[in-house]
Structure formats: structure tokens, C-alpha cells
Amino acid sequence: MANDSDQHPKWARVLSDILSPPVVWGALAVPMALRATGSLQAALPWALIYVALVCLLPAGYIGFEVWRGRISDLHVNLREQRMKPYAVSLIGAGLAFIVMLALNAPQLMALFTVFTAVQMFLMLVFTTRWKISMHAMSITSAVFTLGVLFGLQVFLLCAPLILVVGIARVRLRRHSVRQVMAGILVGASATLAMGLLIQPLLNPV
């Protein structure tokens, strides 16, 4: 019989933490803001607004609920516990959009928050019936977004991350192969739709 460390390899746990959805989305906010503004100084305020409301707010809520014993773990393994965190994420994205509109944010950043809200809504709907890998969805969306922003070479360079994260989630027994594939499909299709919408806003790199 395989021991627990064989069933749950350390590399998979570490990778799942490093490339967790809040971290991935937070990291993605910076290149998105850079493309929207053209300079790091101008990009940082918009990236920070996105990170605070879309990433830190839901992560803080999950951490608080884990501390209270209402959620089993930080990755919210149980499907029935995922509804409220997704709802909080959706609210955070909506608040980020409102703040960005009020502060006259670049259109690209405002659309990015809408895009995030759409994905959170899709995950919320799917989760009422089935458990889909949020890790797979978020890393796929991030890789495809980088491809939209910076071209095919960047996409191909980052694409292996989708496979590695998917394997990690299956090895940890947090998701089945079908659930990982569903997350990849949602992330890819939503991001390609976003790419068509934001293409007119992108200046040549």
C-alpha cells in the first residue's frame, strides 16, 4: 500500500499553494495594468485596487471561515462550501469595477474586472451541480490572457503550467481528470471571448 506522501506528493501541495487562484489573479493584474497604462507607476494603483478587492477580499473571507471552522481548508475542497467564497469573489469583482469606473480607470482594466466577474459567476453556477477545478480554470485563464496581451511566444512559454497544475490537483485527489478538464475549458473559452472584446484596446507591444 502506498504511503500518504506518495498519494499526496509535496511538490503538488507546494505548487497548489504558489499557483492558487488568488495568487495567479493577483500576479496577472500587474501585466494587465501595464498594458492598459504603459508605465509601472501608472499601473500599480489599478493593479492594487484589483488585488485588494478581487484577490485579498475573498482570500481573507476564506481564511476567516477556516479559522471559524466553517470551511475545511484554504483551498475549499468540499463543493458545498464553495458557494459563499465564489459569491464573495463575485462581489469583490463588482466592487472593483465600480471603483475603477468612479476613478476613470483605463478601459482595459475595467473590462478585466468584468471578465473576472463573469468567470466567478460561471464557477458559481457550475458549482451548484458539480465541482470544477478553480486552480485549473485560473491558471488556464492567466496563461491565455498573457497570450492575448503579449503574443504566441509568451503563451507557449507559459502553457506547460496548465498541465503541471492540472496534474498536481489530480495527484492531490482534490479533483478528477474530468473536473480539471472542465476548469481548463471554462478558463480557455472565457479568456478567448475576452480577447476578442479587448483586442481593439491593445496597442502593439
C-alpha positions in Angstrom: 0.0 0.0 0.0 1.3 3.5 -0.9 2.0 5.8 2.0 0.4 9.2 2.4 3.4 11.1 1.0 3.2 9.0 -2.2 -0.5 9.8 -2.6 -0.1 13.5 -1.8 3.3 14.5 -3.0 4.9 17.6 -1.5 5.6 19.2 -4.9 1.9 19.1 -5.7 0.9 20.7 -2.4 3.6 23.5 -2.8 2.6 24.1 -6.4 -1.1 24.3 -5.5 -0.2 27.0 -2.9 2.1 29.0 -5.1 -0.3 28.9 -8.0 -3.5 29.2 -6.1 -6.2 31.3 -7.8 -5.8 34.5 -5.7 -2.0 34.5 -6.3 -2.4 33.8 -10.0 -5.1 36.5 -10.5 -3.1 39.0 -8.4 0.0 38.4 -10.4 -1.9 38.8 -13.6 -3.2 42.2 -12.6 0.2 43.7 -13.0 0.9 42.9 -16.7 -2.7 43.7 -17.5 -2.4 47.2 -15.8 0.9 47.7 -17.6 -0.7 47.1 -21.0 -3.5 49.4 -20.0 -1.3 52.3 -18.9 2.1 51.8 -20.4 4.1 52.5 -17.3 4.7 50.8 -13.9 4.0 53.9 -11.9 0.6 54.4 -13.6 -0.2 50.7 -13.5 0.4 50.0 -9.8 -2.7 51.8 -8.4 -5.1 49.9 -10.7 -3.3 46.6 -10.0 -3.6 47.2 -6.3 -7.3 48.0 -6.4 -7.8 44.8 -8.3 -5.7 42.7 -5.9 -7.3 44.2 -2.8 -10.9 43.6 -3.9 -10.7 40.6 -6.2 -7.9 38.6 -4.5 -7.4 39.6 -0.9 -11.1 40.1 0.0 -12.1 36.6 -0.9 -8.9 35.1 0.5 -9.5 36.9 3.7 -13.0 35.7 3.9 -11.9 32.1 3.3 -9.2 32.4 5.9 -11.6 33.7 8.4 -14.1 31.0 7.8 -11.4 28.3 8.1 -10.5 29.8 11.4 -14.1 29.7 12.5 -14.3 26.0 11.4 -17.0 26.7 8.7 -14.7 25.9 5.8 -12.5 22.8 5.8 -9.3 24.2 4.3 -7.9 27.2 2.4 -8.4 25.5 -1.0 -12.1 24.8 -0.1 -12.1 21.2 -1.1 -15.7 20.5 -0.3 -18.1 21.6 -3.1 -20.9 22.6 -0.8 -18.5 25.1 0.9 -17.5 26.8 -2.3 -20.7 28.8 -2.9 -20.1 31.6 -0.5 -16.5 32.1 -1.4 -17.4 32.4 -5.1 -20.2 34.8 -4.2 -17.7 36.9 -2.2 -15.3 36.8 -5.2 -18.1 38.0 -7.5 -19.0 40.8 -5.1 -15.3 41.8 -4.9 -15.0 41.9 -8.7 -18.2 44.0 -8.9 -16.8 46.4 -6.3 -13.5 46.7 -8.2 -15.4 47.5 -11.4 -17.4 50.3 -9.6 -14.3 51.8 -8.1 -12.5 51.7 -11.4 -15.4 53.4 -13.2 -15.5 56.0 -10.4 -11.8 56.7 -10.7 -11.8 56.7 -14.6 -9.6 53.6 -14.9 -8.3 52.6 -18.3 -11.0 50.6 -20.2 -8.7 47.6 -20.3 -8.6 47.3 -16.5 -12.3 47.9 -16.2 -13.0 45.1 -18.7 -10.6 42.9 -16.9 -12.7 43.2 -13.7 -15.9 42.4 -15.7 -14.1 39.4 -17.2 -13.2 38.2 -13.7 -16.8 38.6 -12.5 -18.1 36.6 -15.5 -15.7 33.7 -14.7 -16.7 33.8 -11.0 -20.4 33.7 -12.0 -19.8 30.7 -14.2 -18.0 28.9 -11.5 -20.8 29.7 -9.0 -23.4 28.3 -11.4 -21.4 25.2 -12.2 -20.7 24.6 -8.5 -24.4 24.2 -7.7 -24.3 20.9 -9.6 -20.6 19.9 -9.9 -17.2 20.5 -8.6 -14.9 22.2 -11.2 -11.2 22.9 -10.6 -10.7 26.6 -9.8 -6.9 26.1 -9.9 -7.2 24.7 -13.5 -9.6 27.5 -14.5 -7.5 30.3 -13.1 -4.1 29.2 -14.4 -5.6 28.5 -17.9 -7.2 31.9 -17.9 -3.9 33.5 -16.8 -1.9 31.8 -19.5 -4.4 32.6 -22.2 -4.6 36.2 -21.1 -0.8 36.5 -21.2 -1.0 35.2 -24.8 -3.7 37.7 -25.7 -1.6 40.5 -24.2 1.9 39.6 -25.3 1.6 37.1 -28.1 2.0 33.4 -29.1 5.6 33.0 -27.8 4.6 34.1 -24.2 1.6 31.8 -24.4 3.7 28.8 -25.5 6.3 29.5 -22.8 3.7 29.6 -20.0 1.4 26.8 -21.4 3.1 23.9 -19.5 1.9 25.5 -16.3 -1.7 24.4 -17.2 -0.6 20.8 -17.5 1.5 20.8 -14.3 -1.2 22.5 -12.2 -3.8 20.0 -13.5 -1.6 17.0 -12.7 -1.0 18.5 -9.2 -4.7 18.8 -8.5 -5.3 15.2 -9.6 -2.3 13.8 -7.6 -3.7 15.6 -4.5 -7.0 13.9 -5.2 -8.7 17.3 -5.0 -10.2 16.9 -8.5 -10.8 14.2 -11.0 -9.3 14.5 -14.5 -12.8 15.5 -15.8 -13.0 18.3 -13.2 -9.6 19.6 -14.2 -10.5 19.4 -17.9 -13.7 21.3 -17.2 -11.8 24.0 -15.4 -9.4 24.3 -18.4 -12.3 24.6 -20.8 -14.0 27.3 -18.8 -10.8 29.3 -18.4 -9.8 29.0 -22.1 -13.2 29.7 -23.6 -13.9 32.7 -21.3 -10.5 34.2 -22.0 -10.7 33.8 -25.7 -14.1 35.6 -25.6 -12.4 38.3 -23.6 -9.6 38.5 -26.1 -12.0 39.3 -28.9 -13.5 42.1 -26.8 -10.3 43.8 -25.7 -8.3 43.4 -28.9 -9.2 46.9 -30.2 -7.9 48.3 -26.9 -4.4 46.7 -27.2 -1.6 48.7 -28.6 1.3 46.8 -30.2 3.8 45.6 -27.7 
